[in-house]
Amino acid sequence: MLEGDYCDEVGRFRRGDLQIANESLSHKPVAGATGCLCLTVLAAPVRFSGPVGWLLNIWRRLHARKPGE
């Protein structure tokens, strides 16, 4: 966490905190009153959830295709 804070199902994270999660976490962060600035490193593609997430997953797959496929 670089600046601000957020909370999720695990707890509240503030500046200087580190969260390490695996695929079992359904991460739904909510930024604090001042917002947050986070550095995120992923080892796998993002999978969005919910009705809008379903559409975003389709869009992401379509745009991930290489030219000529």
N, CA, C and O of each residue as an XYZ file, in Angstrom:
276
protein
N       0.849     -1.160      0.000
C       0.000      0.000      0.000
C       0.898      1.226      0.000
O       1.692      1.425      0.920
N       0.770      2.036     -1.021
C       1.645      3.194     -1.146
C       1.078      4.439     -0.472
O       1.820      5.246      0.087
N      -0.253      4.587     -0.532
C      -0.875      5.783      0.022
C      -2.348      5.489      0.312
O      -2.979      4.723     -0.416
N      -2.895      6.088      1.360
C      -4.303      5.907      1.698
C      -4.548      4.576      2.382
O      -3.663      4.027      3.039
N      -5.768      4.059      2.219
C      -6.110      2.773      2.823
C      -7.286      2.150      2.085
O      -8.007      2.823      1.348
N      -7.463      0.850      2.299
C      -8.643      0.145      1.805
C      -8.931     -1.004      2.755
O      -8.074     -1.409      3.540
N     -10.154     -1.524      2.672
C     -10.489     -2.714      3.453
C     -11.113     -3.733      2.510
O     -11.715     -3.386      1.494
N     -10.951     -4.991      2.875
C     -11.564     -6.085      2.135
C     -11.968     -7.156      3.139
O     -11.984     -6.900      4.343
N     -12.292     -8.348      2.658
C     -12.754     -9.414      3.542
C     -11.685     -9.904      4.520
O     -12.001    -10.615      5.474
N     -10.431     -9.533      4.292
C      -9.333     -9.936      5.180
C      -9.119     -8.922      6.298
O      -8.821     -9.303      7.430
N      -9.270     -7.628      5.990
C      -9.051     -6.589      6.993
C      -8.787     -5.241      6.350
O      -9.074     -5.036      5.171
N      -8.230     -4.314      7.142
C      -7.913     -2.969      6.654
C      -6.415     -2.887      6.395
O      -5.604     -3.356      7.193
N      -6.062     -2.279      5.260
C      -4.669     -2.129      4.870
C      -4.368     -0.650      4.713
O      -5.113      0.087      4.068
N      -3.260     -0.227      5.317
C      -2.854      1.177      5.297
C      -1.465      1.300      4.669
O      -0.818      0.302      4.351
N      -1.030      2.538      4.501
C       0.275      2.803      3.904
C       1.356      1.920      4.526
O       1.479      1.841      5.748
N       2.131      1.262      3.678
C       3.212      0.393      4.135
C       2.800     -1.063      4.309
O       3.664     -1.929      4.444
N       1.495     -1.354      4.309
C       1.030     -2.735      4.472
C       1.189     -3.516      3.179
O       1.229     -2.946      2.088
N       1.278     -4.833      3.323
C       1.418     -5.747      2.199
C       0.369     -6.830      2.337
O       0.197     -7.394      3.418
N      -0.333     -7.127      1.258
C      -1.290     -8.229      1.261
C      -0.860     -9.227      0.205
O      -0.651     -8.870     -0.954
N      -0.731    -10.473      0.609
C      -0.405    -11.556     -0.315
C      -1.587    -12.513     -0.301
O      -2.000    -12.983      0.759
N      -2.130    -12.800     -1.476
C      -3.314    -13.644     -1.559
C      -3.139    -14.672     -2.664
O      -2.284    -14.534     -3.539
N      -3.968    -15.704     -2.604
C      -3.974    -16.699     -3.677
C      -5.349    -16.675     -4.346
O      -6.186    -15.826     -4.039
N      -5.568    -17.617     -5.263
C      -6.797    -17.609     -6.049
C      -8.062    -17.887     -5.236
O      -9.167    -17.710     -5.749
N      -7.926    -18.316     -3.987
C      -9.115    -18.589     -3.173
C      -9.758    -17.306     -2.637
O     -10.895    -17.345     -2.169
N      -9.059    -16.184     -2.696
C      -9.600    -14.921     -2.192
C     -10.426    -14.232     -3.275
O      -9.934    -13.978     -4.375
N     -11.673    -13.935     -2.958
C     -12.521    -13.149     -3.851
C     -12.335    -11.701     -3.431
O     -13.085    -11.187     -2.600
N     -11.342    -11.049     -4.002
C     -10.886     -9.728     -3.555
C     -11.853     -8.639     -4.001
O     -12.028     -8.409     -5.198
N     -12.478     -7.972     -3.040
C     -13.416     -6.880     -3.323
C     -13.056     -5.702     -2.425
O     -13.763     -5.423     -1.457
N     -11.955     -5.002     -2.740
C     -11.500     -3.906     -1.887
C     -12.416     -2.684     -1.977
O     -13.017     -2.403     -3.014
N     -12.497     -1.973     -0.859
C     -13.236     -0.713     -0.788
C     -12.261      0.333     -0.252
O     -11.747      0.204      0.859
N     -12.013      1.369     -1.053
C     -11.068      2.415     -0.660
C     -11.600      3.207      0.518
O     -12.810      3.368      0.679
N     -10.681      3.703      1.342
C     -11.038      4.562      2.462
C     -11.466      5.936      1.970
O     -11.499      6.194      0.766
N     -11.791      6.814      2.909
C     -12.302      8.149      2.585
C     -11.341      8.966      1.726
O     -11.780      9.779      0.912
N     -10.041      8.760      1.896
C      -9.053      9.535      1.129
C      -8.592      8.810     -0.130
O      -7.714      9.307     -0.835
N      -9.168      7.643     -0.427
C      -8.754      6.856     -1.579
C      -7.537      6.015     -1.263
O      -7.118      5.934     -0.109
N      -6.971      5.394     -2.271
C      -5.773      4.593     -2.053
C      -4.972      4.484     -3.344
O      -5.510      4.573     -4.448
N      -3.683      4.291     -3.170
C      -2.767      4.063     -4.276
C      -2.010      2.783     -3.945
O      -1.280      2.717     -2.956
N      -2.194      1.767     -4.787
C      -1.606      0.453     -4.511
C      -0.713      0.020     -5.667
O      -0.959      0.374     -6.820
N       0.305     -0.733     -5.357
C       1.112     -1.415     -6.359
C       0.642     -2.859     -6.352
O       0.639     -3.509     -5.307
N       0.243     -3.364     -7.520
C      -0.287     -4.721     -7.616
C       0.582     -5.539     -8.553
O       0.933     -5.089     -9.644
N       0.925     -6.741     -8.122
C       1.684     -7.679     -8.939
C       0.850     -8.940     -9.055
O       0.433     -9.510     -8.047
N       0.604     -9.377    -10.281
C      -0.224    -10.556    -10.517
C       0.591    -11.670    -11.148
O       1.460    -11.421    -11.982
N       0.304    -12.907    -10.743
C       0.954    -14.064    -11.340
C       0.000    -14.802    -12.278
O       0.371    -15.812    -12.876
N      -1.227    -14.299    -12.406
C      -2.239    -14.923    -13.258
C      -3.177    -13.835    -13.756
O      -3.194    -12.734    -13.205
N      -3.958    -14.129    -14.789
C      -4.910    -13.132    -15.295
C      -5.971    -12.781    -14.250
O      -6.304    -13.598    -13.392
N      -6.483    -11.584    -14.331
C      -7.558    -11.142    -13.453
C      -8.857    -11.783    -13.918
O      -9.125    -11.846    -15.117
N      -9.669    -12.262    -12.968
C     -11.006    -12.769    -13.272
C     -12.007    -11.889    -12.536
O     -12.046    -11.878    -11.306
N     -12.812    -11.155    -13.290
C     -13.810    -10.280    -12.692
C     -15.028    -11.099    -12.291
O     -15.281    -12.157    -12.867
N     -15.791    -10.614    -11.300
C     -16.985    -11.331    -10.851
C     -18.216    -10.446    -10.990
O     -18.098     -9.245    -11.237
N     -19.381    -11.029    -10.834
C     -20.639    -10.303    -10.927
C     -21.079    -10.142    -12.372
O     -20.355    -10.523    -13.291
N     -22.282     -9.571    -12.578
C     -22.830     -9.436    -13.922
C     -21.955     -8.587    -14.850
O     -21.743     -8.958    -16.004
N     -21.456     -7.475    -14.368
C     -20.581     -6.626    -15.179
C     -19.243     -7.327    -15.379
O     -18.642     -7.234    -16.449
N     -18.782     -8.021    -14.358
C     -17.534     -8.768    -14.452
C     -17.561     -9.817    -15.538
O     -16.561    -10.042    -16.219
N     -18.705    -10.462    -15.703
C     -18.862    -11.472    -16.746
C     -18.582    -10.850    -18.109
O     -17.876    -11.429    -18.934
N     -19.144     -9.665    -18.335
C     -18.910     -8.965    -19.608
C     -17.452     -8.540    -19.751
O     -16.876     -8.645    -20.833
N     -16.855     -8.061    -18.657
C     -15.445     -7.650    -18.704
C     -14.534     -8.833    -19.006
O     -13.544     -8.681    -19.721
N     -14.855    -10.016    -18.470
C     -14.049    -11.206    -18.750
C     -14.099    -11.560    -20.232
O     -13.079    -11.928    -20.816
N     -15.280    -11.450    -20.845
C     -15.408    -11.717    -22.276
C     -14.585    -10.697    -23.067
O     -13.824    -11.065    -23.963
N     -14.742     -9.416    -22.729
C     -13.988     -8.356    -23.412
C     -12.482     -8.588    -23.292
O     -11.746     -8.447    -24.268
N     -12.027     -8.951    -22.073
C     -10.597     -9.189    -21.840
C     -10.095    -10.343    -22.703
O      -9.017    -10.255    -23.290
N     -10.875    -11.431    -22.785
C     -10.457    -12.574    -23.609
C     -10.392    -12.198    -25.090
O      -9.468    -12.604    -25.795
N     -11.365    -11.429    -25.558
C     -11.364    -11.031    -26.970
C     -10.181    -10.135    -27.303
O      -9.599    -10.253    -28.381
N      -9.824     -9.249    -26.398
C      -8.723     -8.327    -26.648
C      -7.350     -8.946    -26.370
O      -6.326     -8.370    -26.737
N      -7.324    -10.098    -25.735
C      -6.051    -10.758    -25.450
C      -5.582    -11.590    -26.636
O      -4.432    -12.030    -26.666
N      -6.446    -11.806    -27.599
C      -6.062    -12.595    -28.774
C      -5.006    -11.848    -29.580
O      -5.021    -10.623    -29.698
N      -4.101    -12.633    -30.121
C      -3.054    -12.054    -30.954
C      -3.596    -11.809    -32.360
O      -4.492    -12.525    -32.807
N      -3.072    -10.821    -33.054
C      -3.516    -10.558    -34.425
C      -3.373    -11.802    -35.300
O      -2.367    -12.508    -35.232
N      -4.393    -12.062    -36.123
C      -4.347    -13.207    -37.017
C      -4.959    -14.464    -36.444
O      -5.013    -15.481    -37.135
N      -5.420    -14.435    -35.217
C      -6.037    -15.637    -34.627
C      -7.494    -15.700    -34.971
O      -8.184    -16.637    -34.566
